[in-house]
Amino acid sequence: MVLLEKSGIRKSNYLPPATALLWRLGVEVPPPHFASFASTASVAGLYFGVIWGTIMWLAVWSSQAASFASALFSAVFAGVLFGVSMAAYYAYGRKKHQFPAWDSLVNEGDAA
């Protein structure tokens, strides 16, 4: 964490609630700035798509008699768009701050 703290990135940015929760549960995942593009896009997209799709179904789509297929397509599309956007954001931060590979930090014993 020392490397991320010294970078000037806000803690809420480098340690989002989902990552903090996983760490408390004993799941060892890298902070988003150190995770791969694909894993960040997948996790963020799935998380967002499920939550946003559920909220939209309950609040809007069910009362509009939207088909389940169109609701599912919209939720998947929104999830993919959000996931890729978040992965690009974290990849940009990783490059901007010139963070080393996560494996090199773990091997040194200085995990982020």
N, C-alpha and C positions, 0 to 999 in steps of 0.2 A: 504493500500500500504506500510505502514511502515514496516510490517513484511517481505514483499518481498524485499524491498530495503535493509534491514539489513542482509538478507540472503547471499548477495554477487552474486545473480543471476542478470545477465544483464537485463536492462529494456526492451530491445527488445525481450527478452526471456519470461519474465513474463507478458508482455503486448503486445502481437502481434497486428498487425494492425487491424485484424478483431474484436478483443475484444475492442480495443480503439474506433473503429467506432461504434460498438453497444452501448458502453457507451455514446458516443456523441449523439446518436439517442435516448437516454433515456431507452434503454433496459438493464435491470439489469441482467447481467450474471457474474458468478464468473470467476476470472482469471483461465487460464488453469491448474495451479498447484492445484487448489481447485475443479475443475469440476470432475464429475464422469468419470470413465474409458469409459463407454458406450457413454456418451454424447460427450466426447472429440473425441473418435474414429468416431462417427457418423458425427459430424460437420466437422472435419478435412478431413475425407474420402470423404464426399459429395463435399466439397469445392474443394479439389484437383482433384477428379475424373471428375467433370464437367469441370473445367478449363483445365486440362491436356488433357482430351478427346476431347474437342473442338479444342484446338491448334493442337493436333495430326491429327484430322480429316481434318482440313483446310490445314495443312502443308504437310501431308504425305499420310494418308489413302485414301483420295478422289482421289488423282492422281494415286494411286496404284489399284484403283477399288476394294478396300476392301469392304466386305459386312457390312451393318449397324450392323448386329447381332455380327459379330466378333469385330467390333470397340467398340460396347457397352460393350461386355464382357471384352475386354481389359481395358476399362476405369473403369468399376466397379471393376475389379481385382486390378488395380493400386490404386484406391481409398480405397479399403478395406486394402490393404497392407500398404499404407501411413497412414491411420487413426489409425490402430492398432499400428503401429510404434510410431506415435506421442503420442498416449494415454499411451503407455508403457514408453516413455521418460518422460512425465509429472508425471506419477505415481512414477517413480524412483526418480525424483526430490522431490516430495512430501514426500516420505519416507526418503530420504537422509537428508532433512532439518527438518524432523519431524513436518511438518505443522499440525495444528489442523484442525478439520472439519470446513468447511465453515459456517455451521449453527451456530456453537459456536461463530464464529467471528461476524457474522451478529447480533446475539442476544446480544452480548456485546457492539455493536455499533462501533467496531474497524474493519471495513471491510478491511481485508487483509492489 
